[in-house]
Amino acid sequence: MKRKQFILKTILGAGSIITLPVFGFAKKSPSLIDPLPSEKVKEFVIAGHTDLDKVKKMLEEMPGLLYATWDWGGGDFETALEGAGHMGNKEIANHLISKGARTNLFVLTMLGKTELVKGYLEIYPEYLTARGPHGLTLLHHANKGGEQAKELSYYLQSKGLTETFMKL
């Protein structure tokens, strides 16, 4: 028996819980393993589309919502940031990103991050036909980005993207 196995068996055999954290067997805090309440996740994702004040308030109360994803069904998943993205809500999108929200190419397109989006699409051109939440395309997001994303809108169209919605 190896020394480490002997020590672990001795500790476990003696029923000593106190020394277990030293060996990495500490019980996880319930807050780290309990899922977020689904009604709060849905409420937060909906707020992410248009309601900055509610987004801020909910994040103060439950910071984990920043990374939460709502399943609308049929493979249609969405975060609050993605809701802001397809609505063209730059203020909410920038606020969530400033808090550490994980962004994606759809949101970056809406925000007019031309160099990032073009660079990605040059490496992965098949992503031109990717669909975001609700089947919305990169072109939809570029059009929602207004003046800031106009160059991307033209670029996407020059690559042959014509539809702003694709059925899931």
C-alpha positions in Angstrom: 0.0 0.0 0.0 1.4 3.4 -0.9 1.9 6.0 1.8 -0.9 8.3 0.5 -3.4 5.4 0.3 -2.5 4.4 3.9 -3.0 7.9 5.2 -6.3 8.3 3.5 -7.6 4.9 4.7 -6.4 5.6 8.2 -8.2 9.0 8.2 -11.4 7.6 6.6 -11.3 4.6 8.8 -11.0 6.8 11.9 -14.0 8.8 10.7 -12.1 12.0 11.0 -13.9 14.6 8.8 -11.8 17.5 10.2 -8.7 16.6 8.3 -10.4 15.7 5.0 -10.1 19.3 3.5 -6.4 19.0 3.7 -6.6 16.2 1.1 -9.0 18.0 -1.1 -12.2 16.2 0.0 -13.9 19.3 1.4 -17.7 19.3 0.8 -18.8 21.9 -1.7 -20.8 24.7 -0.5 -24.5 24.3 -1.5 -24.4 27.7 -3.2 -21.8 26.2 -5.6 -23.9 23.2 -6.6 -27.5 24.3 -6.4 -28.9 25.4 -9.7 -30.3 28.9 -10.0 -34.1 29.2 -9.7 -35.4 28.7 -13.2 -38.0 31.5 -12.9 -35.2 33.9 -12.0 -33.1 32.8 -15.0 -36.0 33.3 -17.4 -36.8 36.7 -15.8 -33.2 37.8 -16.1 -32.9 36.7 -19.7 -36.1 38.5 -20.6 -34.9 41.7 -18.8 -31.6 41.5 -20.8 -33.5 42.3 -23.9 -34.7 45.8 -22.8 -34.5 46.6 -19.1 -31.1 47.8 -17.8 -32.3 48.8 -14.4 -33.8 45.3 -13.8 -30.7 43.7 -15.1 -28.5 45.7 -12.6 -30.9 45.0 -9.7 -31.1 41.2 -10.4 -27.3 41.0 -10.8 -26.8 42.6 -7.4 -29.1 40.1 -5.8 -27.9 37.0 -7.7 -24.5 37.5 -9.5 -24.6 34.0 -11.0 -27.3 35.1 -13.4 -24.6 36.8 -15.5 -23.8 33.4 -16.9 -27.2 31.8 -16.9 -28.8 30.5 -20.1 -32.6 30.0 -20.6 -33.8 27.1 -22.8 -36.8 28.3 -24.9 -37.1 24.8 -26.3 -36.1 23.0 -29.5 -32.4 23.9 -29.1 -33.1 27.6 -28.7 -30.9 28.8 -25.8 -30.3 32.4 -24.8 -28.4 34.5 -22.2 -29.4 38.0 -21.2 -26.4 39.2 -23.2 -27.7 37.5 -26.3 -31.1 39.0 -25.7 -29.5 42.4 -25.7 -27.5 41.4 -28.8 -30.4 40.5 -31.0 -32.4 43.5 -29.8 -29.6 45.9 -30.6 -29.4 47.0 -27.0 -25.8 48.2 -26.8 -26.2 49.7 -23.3 -27.3 46.5 -21.7 -24.7 44.5 -23.8 -21.8 46.7 -22.7 -23.0 46.6 -19.1 -23.1 42.8 -19.0 -19.7 42.5 -20.8 -18.2 45.0 -18.3 -19.4 42.6 -15.5 -17.7 39.6 -17.2 -20.5 38.1 -19.3 -19.2 35.6 -21.9 -19.7 37.2 -25.3 -20.0 35.6 -28.7 -19.7 36.5 -32.4 -23.4 37.5 -32.6 -23.1 40.1 -29.9 -19.7 41.3 -31.2 -21.4 41.8 -34.6 -24.2 43.9 -33.1 -21.6 46.0 -31.3 -19.8 46.6 -34.6 -16.5 44.9 -33.6 -15.5 44.7 -37.3 -11.9 43.5 -37.0 -12.8 40.7 -34.5 -15.8 39.5 -36.5 -14.0 39.6 -39.9 -10.9 37.9 -38.4 -13.0 35.1 -37.0 -15.0 34.6 -40.2 -11.8 34.6 -42.3 -10.7 31.6 -40.2 -14.1 29.9 -39.9 -16.1 31.0 -43.0 -18.7 28.3 -42.3 -19.8 30.4 -39.3 -21.5 32.8 -41.8 -24.5 30.5 -41.7 -24.5 30.0 -37.9 -27.7 30.8 -36.0 -28.0 32.6 -32.7 -30.9 32.7 -30.4 -34.3 32.3 -32.1 -32.5 31.4 -35.4 -31.3 34.9 -35.9 -28.2 35.3 -38.1 -25.1 37.5 -38.0 -26.7 39.7 -40.6 -29.7 40.3 -38.2 -27.3 41.3 -35.5 -25.3 43.6 -37.7 -28.5 45.3 -38.9 -29.6 45.8 -35.2 -26.2 47.3 -34.5 -27.1 50.4 -36.6 -24.5 52.8 -37.8 -21.8 51.1 -35.7 -22.2 47.8 -37.4 -23.1 49.0 -40.9 -19.7 48.0 -42.3 -20.3 44.5 -41.0 -23.7 44.4 -42.5 -22.2 45.2 -46.0 -19.4 42.7 -45.4 -21.8 39.9 -44.5 -23.9 40.6 -47.5 -20.8 40.6 -49.7 -20.2 37.1 -48.4 -23.6 36.0 -49.6 -25.6 36.2 -46.4 -29.0 37.5 -47.3 -31.4 36.3 -44.7 -31.7 37.8 -41.3 -33.7 34.9 -39.9 -33.2 31.2 -40.3 -35.6 28.6 -39.1 -34.3 26.5 -36.2 
